[in-house]
């Protein structure tokens, strides 16, 4: 597992991390790991379908326009035909 060394951390920051870790009932190392994981990874991944649905709601699509999306969701399992460049 990768390891990281942090140099030149101020005493005040280190002390604040120790206090924060104690409040959360974990070691300083575990607290720092938690902080880094939360900072590096978004809380909620936005999925493409969700984003498109939100765009549709904002665009105020009609029922007919929505039905085109619903029809597209009813896919068959047949493989797609490759594009011909004849």
NUZA-807619 format. One record per residue (C-alpha): residue number from 0; residue in one letter; x, y, z. Coordinates in Angstrom, 2 decimals, decimal comma, padded with zeros to 5 digits, always signed. Layout:
<pts>
PT/num/residu/u/v/w
PT/NUM/A/X/Y/Z
...
</pts>
This chain:
<pts>
PT/num/residu/u/v/w
PT/0/X/+000,00/+000,00/+000,00
PT/1/X/+001,40/+003,44/-000,89
PT/2/X/+002,69/+005,70/+001,85
PT/3/X/+003,04/+009,49/+001,95
PT/4/X/+005,40/+011,59/+004,03
PT/5/X/+004,42/+015,18/+004,77
PT/6/X/+007,30/+017,48/+005,51
PT/7/X/+007,27/+020,96/+007,05
PT/8/X/+003,89/+020,55/+008,74
PT/9/X/+003,50/+023,26/+011,34
PT/10/X/+003,19/+022,32/+015,00
PT/11/X/-000,18/+024,06/+015,14
PT/12/X/-001,55/+021,99/+012,25
PT/13/X/-000,22/+018,77/+013,74
PT/14/X/-001,76/+019,60/+017,10
PT/15/X/-005,10/+020,45/+015,44
PT/16/X/-005,06/+017,13/+013,60
PT/17/X/-004,38/+015,26/+016,85
PT/18/X/-007,28/+017,04/+018,55
PT/19/X/-009,59/+016,37/+015,60
PT/20/X/-008,58/+012,70/+015,60
PT/21/X/-009,26/+012,38/+019,32
PT/22/X/-012,72/+013,95/+018,88
PT/23/X/-013,49/+011,43/+016,15
PT/24/X/-012,12/+008,52/+018,17
PT/25/X/-009,30/+007,53/+015,85
PT/26/X/-005,56/+007,82/+015,47
PT/27/X/-003,96/+010,87/+013,91
PT/28/X/-002,90/+008,76/+010,95
PT/29/X/-006,45/+007,48/+010,43
PT/30/X/-007,79/+011,03/+010,69
PT/31/X/-005,34/+012,31/+008,06
PT/32/X/-006,20/+009,35/+005,82
PT/33/X/-009,92/+010,16/+006,15
PT/34/X/-009,34/+013,83/+005,34
PT/35/X/-007,28/+012,97/+002,26
PT/36/X/-009,78/+010,40/+000,99
PT/37/X/-012,68/+012,83/+001,32
PT/38/X/-010,71/+015,60/-000,38
PT/39/X/-009,56/+013,42/-003,27
PT/40/X/-012,85/+011,68/-004,04
PT/41/X/-016,14/+013,41/-004,76
PT/42/X/-018,95/+012,63/-002,34
PT/43/X/-021,38/+011,80/-005,09
PT/44/X/-020,51/+010,69/-008,57
PT/45/X/-022,81/+012,20/-011,15
PT/46/X/-024,02/+009,59/-013,59
PT/47/X/-024,60/+010,50/-017,22
PT/48/X/-028,24/+009,33/-017,23
PT/49/X/-029,02/+011,38/-014,15
PT/50/X/-027,38/+014,43/-015,70
PT/51/X/-029,32/+014,01/-018,95
PT/52/X/-032,61/+013,60/-017,07
PT/53/X/-031,91/+016,81/-015,16
PT/54/X/-031,19/+018,62/-018,42
PT/55/X/-034,49/+017,28/-019,79
PT/56/X/-036,40/+018,55/-016,77
PT/57/X/-034,80/+021,96/-017,11
PT/58/X/-035,63/+022,00/-020,84
PT/59/X/-039,27/+021,12/-020,02
PT/60/X/-039,57/+018,37/-022,60
PT/61/X/-043,02/+017,31/-023,75
PT/62/X/-044,43/+013,81/-023,20
PT/63/X/-043,77/+013,05/-026,87
PT/64/X/-040,13/+014,05/-026,51
PT/65/X/-039,78/+011,95/-023,34
PT/66/X/-041,29/+008,95/-025,15
PT/67/X/-038,41/+009,10/-027,63
PT/68/X/-036,01/+008,61/-024,71
PT/69/X/-038,14/+005,78/-023,32
PT/70/X/-038,10/+004,05/-026,71
PT/71/X/-034,33/+004,33/-026,83
PT/72/X/-034,11/+002,51/-023,49
PT/73/X/-035,91/-000,53/-024,93
PT/74/X/-032,84/-001,97/-026,59
PT/75/X/-032,47/-005,39/-028,08
PT/76/X/-029,49/-007,61/-027,42
PT/77/X/-028,45/-007,85/-031,08
PT/78/X/-024,97/-006,55/-031,79
PT/79/X/-024,77/-003,23/-033,56
PT/80/X/-023,95/-003,19/-037,24
PT/81/X/-020,57/-001,63/-037,99
PT/82/X/-020,51/+001,65/-039,91
PT/83/X/-019,86/+001,29/-043,63
PT/84/X/-017,63/+003,83/-045,35
PT/85/X/-018,36/+002,72/-048,94
</pts>
